[in-house]
Amino acid sequence: MFRSFASFNFRVWFIGALVSNIGSWMQSTAQSWVVLTQLTDNDAGAMGVTMALQFGPPLLLVGVSGWVTDRFDRRRILMVTQSTLLLFSVAIGVLLLLDVMNLPLMYCFALATGVVVAFDNPSRQAFVSDLVRRENASNAVALNAASFNGARMFGPAVAGLLVVALGTGWVFLINAVAYLAMLGALLMIRTHELIPRKKADASSRLADGFRYVARRPDLMVIFAMVFLMGALGMNFPIFASTMALEFGQEADGFGLLSSILAIGSLVGALLAARRARARLRVAIMATGAFGVVSIVSSFMPVYWLYAVCLIFVGFTTVTTLTTANGYVQTTTDPSLRGRVLALYVAILMGGTPLGAPLVGWVAAEFGPRAAIQLGAVGGLAACAIGLTWVIASGRLHRRPEDEGFGLVLDETRPISVITRPQPTVAPEEFSPEGAQTAAIRLTSRDDDLDDLGDLGARRR
């Protein structure tokens, strides 16, 4: 489960990311509460607009941000983006302490943050694969998700207490200090131990990432699933804050809900770390499970029963996203990984500008329970897309009658073709990743779709 910790660089990264993520979750919780209770009169629609502005730029800038991630040093990119986000946190905290913050100004900060995050996220995701050997990449991605969700267990709860005790401005200033942990980790990383990678040259085209994904139907399915999850299912700040108000809770009750959600998220991330590799079938089943548990949570009559349901919501969400992220990273041509990950992040986060205002409006007009049910529809639709592709592609069919009842999966059908020839790898440039690039398969055994566990399928 923890094999990536054998790498010094990954250990340093993990600690820095954990501290920084705790601060980020504190700020996210405080921002949602500020918009909902200080800058508006419990207007969930305003929260939806704030989220749309913050998560919209990654979608609009996907081509540029992915090209930058592949073209330039990812460590230096992260140092610039993390420093900029630190300054934003200081500015927002000071404005809140001076009591001069207003809703339009918060909208501007949300948009500016989104622009920086558009370059930070794909660089951060791709940089994880630079820290460990290729065979440990899936494990590193899952442990990185565990850091993110482990921080979520503490950040929101601490933020809720600090908002009640000190006010929201101090939460933003504390997050600014937490960014120093990530900057320190980036400075401590041994650059000579980073996994060699082929950087995109100046002639690389922004459209190469799009063409690559267009010829990978498995990636198209993944992207469609995470889009629906991001647009409708993952609007947790809206769900948790409005449900907290519904149950008569204050900021500390809202923060506790976010932390309880993180319990299931952390378990999901750690279980993903145990798997040898990310499998598409796991993501498909997890989206369906998310839809079911979300519907159940929407009918909970009291605060604590709703909180318990959030454990399962968090587990299914992170299982979906960690598996999808790991699958994309470990099956993508390394020379195009930055652009493909930028597209992945843009689709995941870019669904929020479309879904968050709708979910916020539903919560304001029909109540938070209706909004949660709308999110559940997104999960069920994502599962339906995945299952439909498995069946339509001819991979899933009935087992021969003499072998008993059940389903089997054809593991020999091709899933991807790369039509653009790859450059020859010179001996001095040879690396495990280079070998993987040079040996790209035109067909796949489709191991990620084998045996479809709960459907009773097995390997042929």
C-alpha positions in Angstrom: 0.0 0.0 0.0 2.8 2.4 0.8 5.5 1.3 -1.6 5.9 4.7 -3.1 7.3 6.0 0.2 10.6 4.2 -0.7 11.3 7.3 -2.8 12.7 10.3 -0.9 11.2 12.7 -3.3 7.7 11.2 -2.8 8.0 11.3 1.0 8.9 15.0 0.9 6.1 15.7 -1.6 3.6 13.8 0.5 4.3 15.7 3.7 4.3 19.1 2.0 1.1 18.3 0.2 -0.6 17.0 3.3 0.0 20.3 5.2 -0.9 22.4 2.2 -4.1 20.3 1.6 -5.2 20.8 5.2 -4.9 24.6 4.7 -6.7 24.4 1.4 -9.7 22.5 2.9 -9.8 25.0 5.7 -10.0 27.9 3.2 -12.6 26.1 1.0 -14.8 25.6 4.0 -14.4 29.2 5.1 -15.1 30.5 1.6 -18.3 28.6 1.3 -19.5 29.8 4.7 -18.6 33.4 3.9 -20.6 33.4 0.7 -23.6 31.6 2.2 -23.9 33.5 5.5 -21.8 36.7 5.4 -22.0 38.0 1.9 -25.6 36.7 1.2 -28.6 35.7 3.1 -28.2 31.9 2.8 -28.2 32.1 -1.0 -27.0 28.7 -2.4 -27.2 30.2 -5.9 -24.4 32.6 -5.1 -22.3 29.7 -3.9 -23.0 28.0 -7.2 -21.8 31.1 -9.1 -18.6 31.3 -6.9 -17.8 27.7 -7.7 -18.5 28.2 -11.4 -16.1 31.1 -11.5 -13.4 29.2 -9.7 -13.7 25.9 -11.7 -14.4 27.4 -15.1 -10.9 28.6 -16.1 -9.5 25.0 -16.2 -12.0 24.2 -18.9 -11.4 27.3 -20.9 -7.6 27.2 -20.6 -7.2 23.4 -21.1 -5.2 23.6 -24.3 -2.7 26.1 -23.0 -2.3 24.7 -19.5 -1.7 21.2 -20.8 0.9 22.4 -23.3 2.7 24.4 -20.6 2.7 21.2 -18.3 4.4 19.2 -21.1 6.7 21.9 -22.3 8.2 23.4 -19.1 9.7 22.2 -15.8 6.7 21.1 -13.7 8.5 21.8 -10.4 9.0 25.5 -11.3 5.5 25.8 -12.6 4.2 24.6 -9.2 6.5 27.1 -7.3 5.0 30.0 -9.3 1.4 28.8 -8.9 1.7 28.0 -5.2 3.3 31.4 -4.5 0.5 33.1 -6.3 -2.2 31.3 -4.4 -0.5 32.1 -1.2 -0.7 35.8 -2.0 -4.4 35.5 -2.9 -5.1 33.9 0.5 -3.4 36.7 2.3 -5.3 39.3 0.4 -8.7 37.7 1.0 -7.9 37.2 4.7 -6.9 40.8 5.2 -10.0 42.1 3.4 -12.2 39.9 5.6 -10.5 41.1 8.8 -11.0 44.7 7.6 -14.6 44.0 6.9 -14.5 45.4 3.3 -15.1 42.1 1.4 -18.2 42.0 -0.7 -19.7 39.5 -3.1 -18.5 40.9 -6.4 -14.9 41.1 -5.0 -15.2 37.5 -3.8 -16.3 36.6 -7.3 -13.1 38.3 -8.7 -10.9 36.3 -6.4 -12.7 33.1 -7.3 -12.1 33.7 -11.0 -8.4 34.7 -10.4 -7.9 31.6 -8.3 -9.4 29.5 -11.1 -7.0 30.8 -13.6 -4.0 29.9 -11.5 -5.4 26.5 -10.6 -5.9 25.8 -14.3 -2.0 25.6 -14.5 -1.4 24.2 -11.0 -3.7 21.1 -11.2 -2.3 19.4 -14.3 1.2 20.2 -13.3 0.6 18.8 -9.8 -1.1 15.6 -11.2 1.6 15.0 -13.7 4.5 15.8 -11.3 3.4 12.9 -9.1 4.4 10.5 -11.9 7.8 12.2 -12.1 8.5 11.3 -8.5 8.4 7.5 -8.6 9.2 4.6 -11.1 6.5 3.9 -13.6 5.4 0.6 -12.0 4.6 2.6 -8.8 2.8 5.5 -10.6 -0.7 4.2 -9.9 0.2 3.7 -6.2 1.6 7.2 -6.0 -1.5 8.7 -7.5 -3.7 6.8 -4.9 -1.4 7.9 -2.0 -1.5 11.5 -3.3 -5.3 11.2 -3.2 -5.1 9.8 0.3 -3.1 12.9 1.3 -5.8 15.1 -0.2 -8.6 13.3 1.5 -6.7 12.8 4.8 -6.4 16.5 5.0 -10.1 16.8 4.3 -10.7 14.9 7.6 -9.1 17.7 9.6 -9.3 20.9 7.6 -13.0 21.5 7.4 -13.6 20.6 11.1 -10.8 22.9 12.2 -12.0 25.6 9.9 -15.6 25.4 11.4 -14.2 25.8 14.9 -12.0 28.7 13.9 -14.8 30.5 12.1 -16.9 30.3 15.2 -14.0 31.3 17.6 -12.0 33.8 15.5 -13.8 34.6 12.3 -13.3 33.6 8.7 -10.4 36.0 7.9 -7.9 34.1 10.1 -8.7 30.9 8.3 -7.4 32.4 5.0 -4.3 33.7 6.7 -3.6 30.3 8.2 -3.9 28.7 4.8 -1.3 31.2 3.5 1.1 29.8 6.0 0.3 26.2 5.0 1.3 27.0 1.4 4.9 27.4 2.7 5.0 23.6 3.4 4.4 22.9 -0.3 7.0 25.5 -1.4 9.5 24.0 1.1 8.9 20.5 -0.2 9.4 21.6 -3.8 12.7 23.2 -2.8 13.9 20.0 -1.0 13.1 17.6 -3.8 16.2 16.1 -5.4 15.9 17.1 -9.0 18.5 14.6 -10.1 16.3 11.7 -8.8 13.2 12.7 -10.8 12.2 10.2 -13.4 13.4 11.3 -16.8 10.7 12.3 -19.2 10.5 13.5 -22.7 9.4 17.1 -22.8 7.2 18.4 -25.6 9.3 20.4 -28.0 8.4 23.7 -29.5 6.7 22.1 -32.5 4.3 20.2 -30.3 0.7 21.1 -31.0 -2.0 21.9 -28.4 -4.4 19.7 -30.4 -2.2 16.6 -30.1 -3.8 15.8 -26.7 -7.3 16.1 -28.1 -6.5 13.8 -31.0 -4.9 11.3 -28.7 -8.0 11.1 -26.5 -10.3 11.0 -29.5 -8.6 7.8 -30.6 -9.0 6.2 -27.1 -12.6 5.2 -26.5 -11.8 4.0 -23.0 -10.5 7.5 -22.1 -13.6 9.1 -23.7 -15.8 7.0 -21.4 -13.7 8.0 -18.4 -14.0 11.7 -19.3 -17.8 11.4 -19.8 -18.2 9.8 -16.4 -16.0 12.3 -14.5 -17.8 15.2 -16.3 -21.2 14.1 -15.0 -19.7 13.5 -11.5 -18.1 16.9 -11.5 -21.1 18.8 -12.9 -23.8 17.3 -10.7 -22.5 14.9 -8.1 -19.5 16.6 -6.5 -21.1 19.9 -5.4 -20.4 19.0 -1.8 -20.0 22.6 -0.5 -23.6 23.2 -1.6 -25.0 19.9 -0.3 -23.2 20.0 3.1 -23.8 23.7 3.9 -27.5 23.7 3.0 -28.1 20.5 4.8 -26.3 21.9 7.8 -28.7 24.8 7.8 -31.6 22.5 7.3 -30.6 20.6 10.5 -30.1 23.9 12.4 -26.3 23.7 12.5 -23.7 26.5 12.4 -20.3 26.7 10.8 -18.8 24.0 13.1 -21.6 21.6 12.1 -20.9 22.3 8.4 -17.2 21.7 8.8 -17.8 18.5 10.7 -19.9 17.2 7.8 -17.1 17.8 5.4 -14.6 16.0 7.7 -16.9 13.0 8.0 -17.2 12.9 4.3 -13.4 12.7 4.2 -13.4 9.5 6.3 -14.9 7.5 3.5 -12.7 9.4 1.0 -9.6 8.4 2.8 -10.6 4.7 3.0 -11.4 4.8 -0.8 -8.0 6.3 -1.6 -6.1 3.8 0.6 -7.9 0.8 -0.9 -7.0 2.2 -4.4 -3.4 2.3 -3.3 -3.5 -1.5 -2.6 -4.5 -2.4 -6.1 -1.8 -3.3 -8.6 -3.2 -0.9 -11.1 -6.3 1.2 -11.8 -9.1 -0.6 -13.5 -11.9 1.0 -15.5 -14.5 -1.4 -14.2 -13.9 -0.2 -10.6 -14.7 3.4 -11.7 -17.9 2.3 -13.4 -19.2 0.4 -10.4 -18.3 3.2 -8.0 -20.3 5.8 -10.0 -23.4 3.6 -9.7 -22.8 3.1 -6.0 -22.4 6.8 -5.5 -25.8 7.4 -7.1 -27.5 4.9 -4.7 -25.9 6.2 -1.5 -26.6 9.8 -2.4 -30.3 9.0 -2.9 -30.3 7.3 0.5 -28.6 10.2 2.2 -31.2 12.7 0.8 -33.9 10.9 2.9 -32.1 11.0 6.2 -34.3 12.7 8.9 -31.6 13.8 11.4 -28.1 15.3 11.2 -26.1 12.3 12.4 -27.8 9.8 10.1 -27.0 12.1 7.2 -23.4 12.4 8.4 -23.1 8.6 8.5 -24.3 8.4 4.9 -21.6 10.9 3.9 -18.9 8.3 4.8 -20.2 6.1 1.9 -20.7 9.1 -0.4 -17.0 10.0 0.2 -15.8 6.4 -0.3 -17.6 6.0 -3.7 -16.6 9.4 -4.9 -12.9 9.0 -4.2 -12.9 5.4 -5.5 -14.2 6.8 -8.8 -11.8 9.7 -9.1 -8.7 8.0 -7.9 -9.3 5.0 -10.2 -10.0 7.3 -13.2 -7.0 9.5 -12.5 -4.7 6.5 -12.1 -6.0 4.9 -15.2 -5.4 8.0 -17.3 -1.9 8.5 -16.0 -0.7 5.0 -16.3 -2.2 4.3 -19.8 -1.3 7.6 -21.5 1.8 8.2 -23.7 4.3 10.0 -21.3 5.1 12.7 -23.9 1.4 13.6 -24.0 0.6 13.0 -20.3 0.4 16.7 -19.4 -2.0 17.6 -22.1 -4.2 14.6 -21.4 -4.2 15.3 -17.7 -5.0 18.9 -18.3 -8.0 17.8 -20.4 -9.0 15.4 -17.7 -8.8 18.0 -15.0 -10.6 20.5 -17.2 -13.5 18.1 -17.8 -13.7 17.2 -14.1 -13.6 20.7 -12.8 -15.1 22.3 -15.9 -18.4 20.5 -15.3 -18.8 22.6 -12.1 -19.5 25.9 -13.9 -22.4 24.2 -15.7 -23.7 22.1 -12.8 -23.0 24.2 -9.7 -25.4 27.1 -10.5 -28.1 24.6 -11.5 -27.6 22.6 -8.3 -27.5 25.8 -6.2 -30.7 27.0 -7.8 -32.4 23.7 -7.1 -31.2 23.8 -3.5 -32.6 27.4 -3.1 -35.9 26.7 -4.8 -36.7 23.1 -3.8 -34.4 22.4 -0.9 -31.1 20.7 -0.4 -32.6 17.2 -0.6 -33.7 17.8 -4.2 -30.3 19.1 -5.0 -28.6 15.9 -3.6 -31.0 13.8 -5.7 -30.0 15.7 -8.8 -26.4 14.9 -8.0 -27.3 11.2 -7.6 -28.8 11.3 -11.1 -25.3 12.4 -12.4 -23.7 9.3 -10.8 -26.3 6.9 -12.1 -26.0 8.4 -15.6 -22.2 8.1 -15.5 -22.5 4.4 -14.5 -25.0 3.9 -17.4 -22.5 5.3 -19.8 -19.8 3.0 -18.7 -21.9 -0.1 -18.7 -23.3 0.8 -22.1 -19.9 1.2 -23.6 -18.8 -2.2 -22.2 -21.8 -3.9 -23.7 -21.8 -2.0 -27.0 -18.1 -2.6 -27.6 -18.8 -6.4 -27.5 -16.6 -7.0 -24.5 -19.3 -8.3 -22.2 -21.4 -11.4 -23.1 -22.9 -14.5 -21.6 -20.8 -17.4 -20.5 -21.2 -20.7 -22.4 -24.0 -22.7 -21.0 -21.8 -25.7 -20.2 -19.7 -23.4 -17.9 -22.6 -22.2 -15.8 -24.5 -19.0 -15.5 -22.7 -15.7 -15.6 -21.0 -13.1 -17.8 -17.5 -13.1 -19.4 -15.4 -10.4 -20.9 -13.5 -10.5 -24.2 -10.0 -9.4 -23.3 -8.5 -9.4 -26.8 -10.4 -6.5 -28.5 -8.3 -3.4 -29.4 -9.1 -0.3 -27.4 -6.7 2.3 -28.7 -4.6 3.2 -31.7 -2.0 5.9 -31.8 -1.8 7.1 -35.4 1.0 9.7 -34.8 4.5 8.0 -35.0 6.6 8.4 -31.9 10.3 9.7 -32.2 13.1 7.2 -31.9 14.6 7.1 -28.4 18.3 7.5 -28.5 20.4 5.2 -26.2 21.4 8.1 -23.9 17.8 9.1 -23.6 16.6 5.6 -22.8 14.5 5.2 -19.6 11.7 3.0 -18.4 9.3 5.6 -19.5 11.0 5.9 -22.8 10.7 2.1 -23.2 7.1 2.3 -22.5 6.6 5.0 -25.1 8.6 3.0 -27.7 6.5 -0.1 -27.0 3.0 1.4 -27.2 0.5 -1.3 -27.9 -2.0 -1.2 -30.7 -4.2 -3.6 -29.0 -5.0 -4.3 -25.3 -5.9 -7.3 -23.3 -8.4 -5.0 -21.7 -7.5 -6.2 -18.2 -9.2 -3.2 -16.7 -12.5 -4.5 -17.7 -12.1 -8.1 -16.7 -14.5 -10.0 -14.5 -16.8 -7.1 -13.6 -16.9 -8.2 -10.0 -20.4 -7.6 -8.8 -21.9 -8.6 -12.2 -20.5 -12.1 -11.7 -18.2 -12.0 -14.7 -14.7 -13.6 -14.6 -11.6 -13.7 -16.7 -11.9 -16.0 -19.7 
